[in-house]
Amino acid sequence: MTISADRRVCFAGDSYVAGVGDPEHRGWVGRVVAQSYRGGRPVTAYNLGVRRDTSEDVRRRLPAETGARWVAGCDNRLVVSFGVNDTTEVDGAVRVTPERSVAHLRGIAEDAVAQGVPLLVVGPPPVAEPDQNERIEALDGLFAGSADGVFTYVSVFGALRVERDWMRAVAIGDGAHPGAEGYRLLAELVRPAWEDWLG
């Protein structure tokens, strides 16, 4: 089977995908894509990160957004990352229950399999709020348990939770988003799985 040189990767998710808070405007997505170029594996990257998006929001908009960017015969791929907004409480309840979050992820995975599109999932990172971090950590575990060989899952929560530079950055920022150094740390955690996934 011949693999097309036109490798199109859609990165869909929330504000971390968009790189909110990075004064360099690269986020972790821009950093891993740039590394691929330097390593001789260029991709056409489409950043589809939307601030405040939950798993439900991402799943709803994916078909239209990826459909406008993927072309038959190309090496079309999908990276998704969400979860922090799912665990945010509004009026005493999380925006999306853990069960629904997992259902949305599985739905995205099933659609990717049906289309023959490789899927990489990057888990949610920690924030500055301890109670929310407990919910994020639990959701991260559920997401990891859902991979089941269907998609590649990268858990970043544990490593970033004990990373002082990340936790300091989100604390002095808006409570959720790091600066350039934080996104560099996140990109370094994602990069090994990203490179293996590209193949």
TORMARVEX-8043 format. One record per residue (C-alpha): residue number from 1; residue in one letter; x, y, z. Coordinates in nm, 2 decimals, decimal comma. Example, Ala and Ser with C-alpha at 12.3 -4.5 7.8 and 13.67 -1.06 7.14 Angstrom:
<atoms>
> 1;A;1,23;-0,45;0,78
> 2;S;1,37;-0,11;0,71
</atoms>
This chain:
<atoms>
> 1;M;0,00;0,00;0,00
> 2;T;0,14;0,34;-0,10
> 3;I;0,11;0,61;0,16
> 4;S;0,03;0,96;0,03
> 5;A;0,29;1,23;0,08
> 6;D;0,00;1,46;0,15
> 7;R;-0,04;1,40;0,52
> 8;R;-0,32;1,60;0,67
> 9;V;-0,37;1,61;1,05
> 10;C;-0,66;1,78;1,21
> 11;F;-0,61;1,88;1,57
> 12;A;-0,95;1,92;1,74
> 13;G;-1,02;2,02;2,09
> 14;D;-1,02;2,30;2,34
> 15;S;-0,81;2,60;2,44
> 16;Y;-0,50;2,38;2,51
> 17;V;-0,51;2,27;2,15
> 18;A;-0,55;2,64;2,04
> 19;G;-0,25;2,73;2,26
> 20;V;-0,43;2,99;2,47
> 21;G;-0,19;3,17;2,69
> 22;D;0,12;3,11;2,48
> 23;P;0,28;3,45;2,39
> 24;E;0,46;3,27;2,11
> 25;H;0,13;3,15;1,96
> 26;R;0,25;2,80;1,90
> 27;G;0,11;2,60;2,18
> 28;W;0,19;2,23;2,20
> 29;V;0,04;2,16;1,86
> 30;G;0,27;2,41;1,68
> 31;R;0,57;2,27;1,86
> 32;V;0,52;1,90;1,77
> 33;V;0,44;1,99;1,41
> 34;A;0,76;2,20;1,38
> 35;Q;0,96;1,91;1,53
> 36;S;0,82;1,68;1,26
> 37;Y;0,93;1,92;0,99
> 38;R;1,27;1,94;1,14
> 39;G;1,28;1,56;1,15
> 40;G;1,19;1,53;0,78
> 41;R;0,82;1,43;0,83
> 42;P;0,62;1,73;0,72
> 43;V;0,24;1,74;0,78
> 44;T;-0,03;1,98;0,69
> 45;A;-0,17;2,07;1,03
> 46;Y;-0,51;2,22;1,09
> 47;N;-0,56;2,36;1,44
> 48;L;-0,93;2,32;1,53
> 49;G;-0,90;2,42;1,90
> 50;V;-1,19;2,62;2,04
> 51;R;-1,18;2,78;2,38
> 52;R;-1,43;2,64;2,64
> 53;D;-1,52;2,34;2,41
> 54;T;-1,62;2,02;2,58
> 55;S;-1,60;1,67;2,44
> 56;E;-1,97;1,71;2,33
> 57;D;-1,88;2,03;2,14
> 58;V;-1,58;1,87;1,97
> 59;R;-1,78;1,57;1,87
> 60;R;-2,06;1,77;1,72
> 61;R;-1,84;1,99;1,50
> 62;L;-1,59;1,73;1,39
> 63;P;-1,77;1,59;1,08
> 64;A;-1,80;1,93;0,91
> 65;E;-1,46;2,06;1,01
> 66;T;-1,26;1,75;0,92
> 67;G;-1,47;1,69;0,61
> 68;A;-1,37;2,03;0,48
> 69;R;-1,00;1,95;0,52
> 70;W;-0,95;1,58;0,44
> 71;V;-0,93;1,46;0,08
> 72;A;-0,97;1,10;-0,04
> 73;G;-0,64;0,95;-0,12
> 74;C;-0,44;1,16;0,13
> 75;D;-0,30;1,03;0,46
> 76;N;-0,57;1,18;0,67
> 77;R;-0,53;1,17;1,05
> 78;L;-0,70;1,31;1,36
> 79;V;-0,57;1,43;1,70
> 80;V;-0,82;1,52;1,97
> 81;S;-0,77;1,66;2,32
> 82;F;-1,04;1,77;2,56
> 83;G;-1,17;1,71;2,91
> 84;V;-1,08;2,00;3,14
> 85;N;-1,40;2,19;3,03
> 86;D;-1,60;1,87;3,08
> 87;T;-1,50;1,87;3,45
> 88;T;-1,57;2,24;3,51
> 89;E;-1,86;2,29;3,75
> 90;V;-2,15;2,52;3,66
> 91;D;-2,42;2,57;3,92
> 92;G;-2,29;2,27;4,12
> 93;A;-2,27;2,02;3,84
> 94;V;-2,00;1,94;3,59
> 95;R;-2,06;2,06;3,23
> 96;V;-2,04;1,70;3,10
> 97;T;-2,06;1,39;3,32
> 98;P;-1,77;1,14;3,30
> 99;E;-1,99;0,88;3,14
> 100;R;-2,09;1,12;2,87
> 101;S;-1,73;1,23;2,81
> 102;V;-1,62;0,87;2,76
> 103;A;-1,92;0,81;2,53
> 104;H;-1,82;1,11;2,32
> 105;L;-1,46;0,99;2,30
> 106;R;-1,57;0,64;2,20
> 107;G;-1,81;0,79;1,94
> 108;I;-1,52;0,99;1,79
> 109;A;-1,31;0,68;1,79
> 110;E;-1,58;0,47;1,62
> 111;D;-1,62;0,73;1,35
> 112;A;-1,24;0,74;1,29
> 113;V;-1,22;0,36;1,26
> 114;A;-1,51;0,37;1,01
> 115;Q;-1,33;0,63;0,80
> 116;G;-0,99;0,45;0,83
> 117;V;-0,85;0,75;1,00
> 118;P;-0,57;0,70;1,26
> 119;L;-0,66;0,87;1,59
> 120;L;-0,43;1,01;1,86
> 121;V;-0,59;1,13;2,19
> 122;V;-0,41;1,36;2,43
> 123;G;-0,55;1,36;2,78
> 124;P;-0,64;1,67;2,98
> 125;P;-0,38;1,85;3,18
> 126;P;-0,40;1,97;3,54
> 127;V;-0,52;2,32;3,64
> 128;A;-0,47;2,53;3,96
> 129;E;-0,79;2,42;4,13
> 130;P;-0,73;2,10;4,35
> 131;D;-1,10;1,98;4,35
> 132;Q;-1,12;2,01;3,97
> 133;N;-0,79;1,83;3,94
> 134;E;-0,94;1,53;4,12
> 135;R;-1,21;1,52;3,86
> 136;I;-0,96;1,56;3,57
> 137;E;-0,74;1,28;3,71
> 138;A;-1,04;1,05;3,73
> 139;L;-1,15;1,14;3,37
> 140;D;-0,80;1,09;3,25
> 141;G;-0,81;0,73;3,38
> 142;L;-1,14;0,67;3,22
> 143;F;-1,01;0,80;2,88
> 144;A;-0,70;0,58;2,91
> 145;G;-0,91;0,28;2,98
> 146;S;-1,12;0,35;2,67
> 147;A;-0,83;0,32;2,43
> 148;D;-0,84;-0,06;2,41
> 149;G;-0,61;-0,07;2,11
> 150;V;-0,85;0,14;1,91
> 151;F;-0,65;0,47;1,94
> 152;T;-0,33;0,59;2,09
> 153;Y;-0,37;0,76;2,42
> 154;V;-0,12;1,00;2,58
> 155;S;-0,18;1,08;2,95
> 156;V;-0,01;1,40;3,05
> 157;F;-0,19;1,47;3,38
> 158;G;0,03;1,29;3,62
> 159;A;0,36;1,42;3,48
> 160;L;0,24;1,78;3,47
> 161;R;0,08;1,76;3,81
> 162;V;0,42;1,72;3,97
> 163;E;0,59;1,96;3,73
> 164;R;0,65;2,27;3,93
> 165;D;0,70;2,49;3,62
> 166;W;0,36;2,39;3,48
> 167;M;0,17;2,43;3,81
> 168;R;0,34;2,76;3,88
> 169;A;0,26;2,89;3,53
> 170;V;-0,11;2,80;3,55
> 171;A;-0,14;2,95;3,90
> 172;I;0,01;3,29;3,80
> 173;G;-0,19;3,29;3,48
> 174;D;-0,56;3,25;3,45
> 175;G;-0,57;2,93;3,66
> 176;A;-0,57;2,70;3,37
> 177;H;-0,34;2,80;3,09
> 178;P;0,04;2,81;3,10
> 179;G;0,28;3,03;2,90
> 180;A;0,54;2,93;2,64
> 181;E;0,74;2,71;2,88
> 182;G;0,43;2,52;2,99
> 183;Y;0,34;2,44;2,63
> 184;R;0,70;2,33;2,57
> 185;L;0,67;2,08;2,86
> 186;L;0,33;1,96;2,72
> 187;A;0,48;1,92;2,37
> 188;E;0,77;1,71;2,51
> 189;L;0,52;1,47;2,68
> 190;V;0,32;1,43;2,36
> 191;R;0,61;1,41;2,11
> 192;P;0,72;1,04;2,16
> 193;A;0,37;0,91;2,10
> 194;W;0,32;1,15;1,82
> 195;E;0,63;1,04;1,64
> 196;D;0,55;0,67;1,68
> 197;W;0,19;0,74;1,57
> 198;L;0,31;0,91;1,25
> 199;G;0,51;0,60;1,18
</atoms>
